[in-house]
Amino acid sequence: MKSPLFTPENSAMLLIDHQVGTMGWVGSASLEEIKMNTIALALAADAVGMPLILTSSMEDQAQGPLFEELQLAVPDAYANRVLRGGVVDSMKDEGFAKAVKDTKRKNLIIAGITTDVCVVYPAITAVSEGYNVQVVVDGSGSPTQTADETALRRMESNGVTLTTTNQLIAELAQDWSTENGQKLMQVLFEEILSKQH
């Protein structure tokens, strides 16, 4: 099945469990890079008026709050974040599933911590429920490289499309000269390209 083109008009951005405690468990990629890409994704969604849903699990436990830079980057989305109990698959959490459904978008862009627990299950569940799903690999991470790669292979074999932050932002833009293209190019440059060494 060919997946459709993701546009600001037909997609929603879901950022799952980018919490300070959980992020401390990531060993598969650089935390700074994951933070940078996550903020770029959040700001890209914000810039083009795409639905942006943040969620966190058990903030009062070891997982902790969403990382501060994300809170500051998209304060409205942060204020409206979906607080979950202990349900691993966020798509099986009533509040989160409703928030996703309420966007009325069939294309979901997902990034989260950790890939091997907090991303793999909702991504596969969403596909089984008829959504088209892209997982942003470099806005996610797992405790080990093996855990990350295994989760990515499992998602791919279940119909999830894997992408990267730059690739996804370019897909949403399609044409840098349009109004949305200009906004997305600015996010890409300010949040990623200007920070790479």
VEXKETOR-504925 format. One record per residue: residue in one letter; x, y, z of N, C-alpha, C, O, CB in turn. Coordinates in steps of 0.02 Angstrom, whole numbers, plus 32768, in hexadecimal, padded with zeros to 4 digits. Each point is the difference from the previous one (the first is absolute). Glycine has a CB too. Example, Ala and Ser with C-alpha at 12.3 -4.5 7.8 and 13.67 -1.06 7.14 Angstrom:
2
A82947EE481867FD3803B8000802D803C800080347FFF80217F6D7FC6801D/S804D80707F9E802A803B80037FD98037802580198037800880227FA97F8C/
END
This chain:
197
M802A7FC480007FD6803C8000802C803F8000802C8008802A7F787FB98013/K804F806A7F938027803E7FFE7FE4803180327FC4800C800280587FE17F85/S8011803080A17FE6803080317FFB80447FDE802A80127FD780087FAE808A/P7F9A80667FB17FF580417FE080348033801580267FF6802F7F607FF07FCC/L807A80527FE1802B803780127FE5802080407FC4800E8006805C80067F80/F800C7FF880A97FEB8022803E8005804B7FF68035801A7FEC7FF27F84805B/T7FA480867FC77FFF80497FF87FE9801F80427FE47FDD802A800480197F59/P8023804C80867FE78020803D7FB47FFB80077FE580048037807C804B7FC2/E7F7D7FA97FCE7FB67FFD80017FE57FBC80127FC77FFA80178039805F7F93/N80287F71804C7FE47FBE800C80247FD880377FF27FC5800A7FEC803B7F80/S804F8021809A80297FDC80327FFB801E80467FEE803A800880607FA77F9C/A7FC27FF6808D80058017804580437FE8801D80187FCB7FED7F6980348022/M809B8028801E80417FF1801F7FF67FE780477FE280238029805780347F90/L7FDF7F6D80567FFA7FE4804480457FF7801E80287FD97FE57F6C7FEC7FFB/L807A805D805680407FFA80227FF47FDD80437FDF801B802C8050804D7F9B/I7FED7F5C803F7FF07FD4803780387FF9803380377FE97FEF7F7E7FDA7FC3/D803D8050808B802C7FF18039804880187FFB802E7FDC80147F8B7FC37FFC/H8051809D7FD78044801D8000800C801D80468006803D80097FF67FDE7F79/Q80087FB880AF80048014804680487FFA801980267FD57FEA7F6480058029/V80888053801C804680038015801B7FBE801B80387FED7FF17FB5808C8029/G7FEA7F65800D80167FC0801C800A7FCB7FCA80337FDE7FFD7F92803E806D/T80087FDF7F6B80027FCF7FCA803A800E7FD080207FD17FE77F6380218022/M8089804E7FEA803680117FD180447FED801C80307FF37FDA7F8A806C7FFB/G804B7F9E806D803E7FEA801F80117FB77FF280387FEA800B7FB3806A804D/W7FE27F877F90800B7FB87FF280167FF47FB8800E7FC77FED7F9C801E8068/V805980507F8280107FF87FB9804B7FFA7FF68027802980177F7380187FCB/G80797F8A7FFA80477FF67FF0800C7FF57FB680397FFA7FEA7FD57FD78086/S7FBB802D7F6980077FF07FB88012803C7FD580157FF87FC77F987FAE804B/A804B80968009800F803D7FDA8011803780307FF57FFB803C7FBE7FE27F66/S8069805A804380118039802B7FC2802480177FD480107FD980987FFC7FEA/L7F907FFF807E7FC78021801F7FF780477FE47FC880167FF480497FA68074/E802780667F8C7FFC80457FE57FE07FFF7FBB7FD7802B7FF0808F7FF68051/E7FAC7FAD7F987FE47FFA7FBC7FB57FF180037FD8801D7FDA80987FBB7FFB/I7F7D7FFB80587FB97FEF80077FD8803D80167FCB800E7FE580537F7A8038/K7FFD809D80137FDE803D80187FF880337FC77FCB801C7FF680647FD2807D/M8008801C7F68800080307FC97FCA7FED7FCC7FDA802B7FEA80A27FEA8029/N7F827FAC7FDB7FD07FE97FCE7FB9800380197FD280117FDB80867FA57FF6/T7F9E8039806F7FBD8002801E7FE5804780007FC5800B7FF180577F918057/I800E80937FCA7FEB804780017FF080177FB97FD080257FF580767FF18072/A7FE37FD57F697FF380137FBA7FBD7FE47FE97FDB80237FDD80A17FDF800C/L7F747FC1802A7FC07FE17FED7FC68027801F7FCF80107FDE80687F7F8019/A7FD0808180497FCB802580247FF580457FE07FC880157FF580547FAD8075/L801C80607F897FFB80447FE37FE77FFE7FB87FDD802E7FEA80807FF68061/A7FB47FA87F907FE87FF87FBB7FB47FF980007FDD80207FD980917FAA8004/A7F79800B804F7FB77FF680057FDF804280137FCD80137FE380437F74803E/D800D809A80107FE6804080197FFF80357FC97FCF80257FF8805C7FBE807B/A800B80217F67800780347FCC7FCB7FFB7FCA7FE980337FE680917FCD8031/V7F737FC37FD87FCF7FF77FC97FBA7FEF80197FD47FEE7FD9808A7FEC7FDF/G7F98802D80897FBD7FF6801D7FE77FB87FFF7FC47FF47FFC8025807F7FE0/M80467F5F80277FEE7FB980007FF07FEB8048801F8018802E802B7FD27F6D/P7F867FE9806F7FF37FE98044803F7FE2801E80237FD87FE17F6580118002/L8087802B805B803B7FE880247FEA7FE680437FE68025802A8066802E7F9B/I7FBE7F6C80467FEC7FE28040803E7FE8802580277FD77FE77F6980067FE9/L8079803D806C80367FE8802C7FE07FD480347FC8800C80168080805C7FD8/T7FDB7F6480267FE77FD5803580397FEA802C80397FFB7FEA7F687FDE7FCE/S804F8019808780327FE780307FDE7FCC802C7FC480008009807C806E7FF6/S7FE97F66801C7FE77FCA802A801E80058046803C800580097FB77FB17F92/M7FE28049809680157FFE804680378033801080367FEF80177FAC7F997FEA/E800E80B87FF480318036800A801A8003804880388018800C7F8F80277F99/D80117FAA808A801580048046802E7FC6801580167FFD80397F7E803D7FDF/Q807A7F987FB9802C7FC8800E8045800D7FE1801180397FF07F8C7F778013/A8089801B7FF5804580067FE5800280217FBB8032801F7FEE7FEC7F7B8053/Q7FAB80607F998000801C7FBC8008804C80008021801B7FD47F967F86800A/G802C808180538007804880067FD880277FCC7FDA7FE37FDA809680098055/P7F9980577FD07FDC802B7FD1801F7FFF7FBA80377FE77FF77FA88061806A/L7FFD7FD27F6F801B80097FBD803C803080047FFF802E80297F8F7FBC7FA0/F80A4800C800D803D802980077FF080497FF47FD780137FD6806F7F8C8006/E7FDD808B804B7FEE80468006800080277FBE7FD480297FF4805A7FD1807E/E80037FF87F63800480247FC07FC17FF57FD67FEA802C7FDC80927FC98027/L7F677FCE80037FC37FF17FDB7FC58026801E7FD6801B7FDC80567F738006/Q7FD1807480607FCB80268022800180497FEA7FCC801D7FF2803C7F968071/L8034806A7F98800880477FEE7FF4800C7FB67FE880357FED806A7FD78070/A7FBF7FC37F797FF880087FB77FB780047FEB7FED80287FD5807F7F9B801B/V7F6B8012802F7FB87FFD7FED7FD5800180407FE27FCE8011803A7FF17F85/P7FE1807B808C7FDE800480407FB67FEC7FFE7FE67FE38030806A80767FEC/D7F8D7FB87FAE7FB97FEE7FFC7FF67FB57FFC7FD67FE48023801380897FA4/A803D7F73800D7FFC7FB77FFA80137FDF80427FE37FCE8014803780397F70/Y80188016809D80157FE480417FC8800680337FF37FD180258085804D7FC1/A7F68801C801C7FC9800A80307FC77FCF7FF47FDD7FEC802E8042808E7FDA/N7FD87F747FB87FC97FD27FED80177FB87FF97FDB7FD67FE57FEF80887FE1/R80727F928052801A7FBC7FF87FD27FCC80207FDA800F802E809B80207FD1/V7F8D7F957FE67FD87FC9801B80287FDC803580337FE17FF27F8F80127FA0/L8026801180AC80227FDF80387FE57FB980057FC47FF58008804D80798037/R801B7F617FBC7FEA7FBA800380177FDF8041802E801680217FD77FE47F61/G7FD77FD1808E80147FD6803980377FD27FE6803080167FE27F5C7FF08057/G806D7FBA7FD480357FD17FED7FF77FDB7FBF80257FD17FF37FED80248084/V7FBC801E7F607FF47FDB7FC2803A800A7FD0801080387FED7F737FD68022/V809D7FBA7FDE803B80037FD57FEF80187FBA8021802D7FE680117F75805C/D7F9980427FA07FEB80137FBD7FD2803C80057FC57FFA801180467F8F7FC5/S801080B2801B7FD9803E800A7FC080007FD67FD080218012809A801B8006/M7F947F9F7FB07FC37FFD7FD87FC97FD880247FC680017FEB808080067FAC/K7FCD7FD6809F7FCD7FDC80277FED8027803F7FD97FE8802980557FAA7FAC/D7FED80AA80307FED802D80377FC6802A7FE68004801F7FCB80737FE58066/E7F517FFC7FF57FC380207FE9800A804A7FED7FEA80167FCA7FD87F9C8080/G805F80747FE2800A80477FF4802A800E7FC27FF0802D7FD980077FE480A1/F803E7FC87F7D802D80097FC77FDD7FEC7FBF800280247FCF80627FC8807B/A7F7C7FDA7FB77FDC7FE77FC47FCC80337FEA7FF6800B7FC4801D7F7D8060/K7FCB8096800C7FCC80327FF08020803F7FE27FE7801C7FCF7FD17FB8808F/A808080427FC08024803B7FE680157FF57FB77FFA802D7FD7802E7FEE809E/V7FF07FA87F7C80167FF07FBC7FC380007FD18003801C7FCA805E7F9F8063/K7F6A80247FE97FC37FFB7FD77FE380467FF27FE9800E7FC97FFF7F818068/D801B809B80017FE480447FFA8025802C7FCD7FE680337FEB7FF57FC3808C/T80627FF67F77802480287FCD7FE07FF67FBC800980297FD280637FCD8071/K7F707FD27FB57FE17FED7FC080347FF87FC87FF1800A7FC57FA78032805E/R80A67FB37FF080357FF47FCF800F7FB57FFD80017FDE8033803080957FE3/K7FDA7F747FAD800F7FB97FF8804B7FF27FFD80157FC680037F7E802D7FC1/N80958042803580487FF77FFC8020801680417FF9803A801580057FD87F6F/L80247FC0809C801E80108041804C7FFD7FFB801D7FD17FE57F7E80008056/I808480647FE080498003800580107FF580497FE98025802B8024802B7F70/I801C7F7D8073800E7FEE8046804B8001800E80287FE77FD97F707FD3802A/A807A8064803680447FFA801B7FF77FF7804B7FD08019801D8067802F7F87/G7FF77F94807C7FF87FF78048803B7FDD8020802E7FE67FDF7F598016800E/I80778004805480337FDF802A7FDC7FCE802D7FD480168026807A80517FD7/T7FC17F5A800280337FE27FD67FDF7FDE7FC37FC67FED8002808480018064/T7FDE800D7F657FE77FE27FC27FE77FB9800D7FCC7FEC7FE68084805A7FD7/D7FD57F95806C7FF27FB880097FC67FF280317FEC7FC78007808B80247FE0/V7F708049803A7FC77FF6802D7FC780317FF07FC87FEB7FF380877FEB8066/C7FC1806B7FA97FCB80337FFB7FEC80117FB97FCC80207FF6805F800E8073/V7FFD7FBF7F657FF080107FBB7FE67FC37FDA7FCE80057FDC808980548026/V7FCA7F6E80067FF07FC57FD77FB67FEB80067FE17FF17FCD80957FEA8043/Y7F6F8025802C7FBB7FE780087FCB80307FE57FD57FEA7FDA80527FD9808A/P7FDA807E7FAE7FCE802C7FE2800680067FB57FCD80087FDD80328036808D/A803E7FBE7F7B800980047FB77FDD7FC57FDE7FDD80087FCF809180358041/I7F9E7F87800B7FE17FC47FE37FB48000800A7FDB7FEE7FD380907FD28042/T7F7F805580267FB88004800E7FDE80317FD07FCB7FF27FE4804A7FF38095/A800B80557F7C7FE380337FD37FF87FE47FB97FCD800B7FE0806780508066/V7FFF7F817FA27FFC7FE27FBD7FC57FCF7FFE7FDA7FFF7FD080A4800E801F/S7F7C7FCA80457FC97FCF80017FBC802180037FCD7FE27FED807F7FCE804D/E7FB2808F7FDD7FC1802580037FF3802A7FC17FD180277FFE803B7FDC807F/G80207FF57F517FF480217FC0802480427FF67FF680227FCD7F9E7FA88036/Y80978049802C8028803C7FF7803D7FF17FD580197FC87FFF7FC080658070/N804080067F6E80417FFC7FDF8032801D80317FF58037801A7FDA7FD37F6E/V80667FD28085802E80158035804880067FE7801B7FD47FDF7F9B7FF48074/Q806880727FBD804880087FF7801F800A80447FEA80298028800780097F64/V80437FA8808280258008803F804280247FF080277FEB7FD57FA47FAC805E/V8041809F7FF2803D80277FF580387FE1802B8002800A803D7FBB80617FAA/V806E7F717FF980337FD880228030802B802980127FEC80387FE67FC17F6C/D801C808D80428032802880247FE0803080338023802A801D80267FCE7F7F/G7F768001806F7FE0802580377FEC7FCF80367FD98010802D7FFC80487F83/S80467F6B804B7FF17FC9802D80417FDE80138034800C7FE27F597FE47FEB/G80707FE48066803C7FDB80137FEF7FCB80337FCC80038021807A80627FC8/S7FE77F6A801E7FF67FC8802E803F7FF7802C803380207FF37F807FA87FB9/P8048800D8088803A7FF5802A803E7FE67FDA8038801280107F797FD8804C/T80437FEB7F7280397FE57FDA7FF180057FB57FC780087FEB80567FAA8074/Q801980497F7A7FFA7FFF7FB77FD67FC57FE97FD680077FD4809B80328022/T7F9B7F8D80297FDB7FC37FEE7FB58009800C7FD77FED7FD7808F7FCE8044/A7F8A8061801F7FB9800B80117FE0802E7FCC7FC87FF47FEB80527FFD8090/D800A80447F727FE580307FD07FF67FE07FBC7FCA80057FE380708057805B/E7FF97F827FA97FFC7FE17FBE7FC97FCB7FFD7FDD7FFA7FCE809D801B8022/T7F7F7FC580467FCD7FCC80027FBA801E7FFE7FD47FE67FDE807A7FD18063/A7FA8807F7FE47FBF802380007FF1801D7FBB7FC77FFC7FE8804880208092/L802380007F657FF6801D7FBE7FEE7FCA7FCD7FD4800A7FD6807E80528045/R7FD07F6B7FE97FF07FC87FD37FBA7FE6800C7FDC7FF07FD0809D7FF2802D/R7F74801A80427FBD7FE880107FCA802F7FE67FCE7FEB7FE480607FDD8082/M7FDE807A7FA27FCF80317FE87FFB7FFD7FB47FC980007FE48050804A807E/E80217FB37F7D80017FFF7FB77FDB7FC37FE57FDC80047FCF8091803A8032/S7F9C7F8980207FDE7FC47FE87FB58002800E7FDB7FD67FE7808F7FEA802C/N7F81807080167FB8800A800E7FE4803C7FDA7FCA8019801280477FB3805F/G8013804C7F5D7FE480357FD5800E804880147FE3802E7FE57FC77F818004/V8083805A8048801480448014803880187FD1802D7FDA7FF17FB180108089/T801E80557F708034801D7FD780328023802F7FEC8025802C7FC57FEA7F71/L808F7FE58058803480208029801A803E7FDB80077FFF7FC380197F928071/T7FED80A37FF18019803E7FE2803080238030800B7FE880387F8A80247F85/T8087802C802D802B8029802B7FE2804580037FD380117FD980957FAC800A/T7FAF806B804B7FE48043800A8006802B7FC17FCE801D7FEA80507FDB808F/N801E800B7F69800980297FC47FD47FE87FC67FE180287FDD80947FF08047/Q7F887FA67FD47FD97FE17FCB7FB6801080097FDD80117FCF80787F938026/L7F93805880487FBA800C800F7FEE804A7FF57FCC800F7FE380377F938071/I8028808B7FC37FF380477FF77FFE80127FB67FD680287FEA80627FF18085/A7FF47FC97F698000800C7FB87FC07FE47FE07FE4801F7FD3809A7FDC802C/E7F6C7FCC80197FC17FE27FE67FC5802E800F7FD5800A7FD5805B7F82803B/L7FCE808F802C7FC9802D8012800280407FD77FCD801D7FEF80347FB48086/A803C80457F7A8008803F7FDB7FEE7FF77FB67FDA80287FE480807FFA806C/Q7FC17FA97F917FF87FF37FB8801E80377FD480207FF07FCE7F797FD1804E/D805C807D7FF6801A80387FD78015803780317FD7801E80227FDD7FC57F7A/W808D80298067801B803180307FE780477FF38004802B802C80617F8D7FE0/S7F8280557FB77FEC80457FEF7FB9801080187FEC803B7FFE80607FBF7F9F/T7F8E7FD480787FBC800D80198004801D804780358000801F7F9C7FA27F99/E7FF6807680607FFE801D804480157FCD8035802A800E802A7F7B80417FB1/N803D7F74802180137FCC802F80497FEA7FF580247FF280307F657FE77FD4/G808B80247FBD80457FEE7FF08032802F802080337FEB801B7FA67FE47F7A/Q801880728068802C8033801E80047FF6804C80378003801D7FAB804E7F87/K7FE57FA3807B7FFE7FF6804980287FC280148025800080317F6A80387FD5/L80687F937FD380227FC1800F804B80057FF480297FE480257F6F7FDE7FBD/M807B80637FE98047800A7FF280218026803A80397FF180137FB0800F7F71/Q7FF380308097801B80278038800B7FD2803D8034800480217F9080647FB5/V800C7F6D803980077FD08038803C7FD37FF380297FF5802C7F5A800E7FE9/L80807FE17FAF80367FD27FEE804480228008802F7FE3801B7F847FE27F95/F80528079803880408023800580118012804880377FF280187FB7803B7F75/E7FE27FF38096800E80198043800B7FC88032802B8005802C7F92805F7FBA/E801B7F66801580027FCC803380317FC87FF180177FDE802E7F73803D7FEA/I80867FDB7FA8802B7FC67FF0803F80147FD980387FF780197F627FC27FE6/L805D80637FC5803B800B7FD580338030801F803C7FF57FF77F7A7FF67FA9/S803380488082802F8031801E80247FE3803D8032801C80167F8580407FC1/K802F7F6B8044801E7FE4803D802D7FC57FF280227FE7802D7F7A803F8011/Q80657FC37F83802B7FC67FF1804780187FF2800B80347FE17F937F8D7FF0/H809180178048804680177FFA801F7FE87FC0803A800E7FF37FD07FF08088/
END
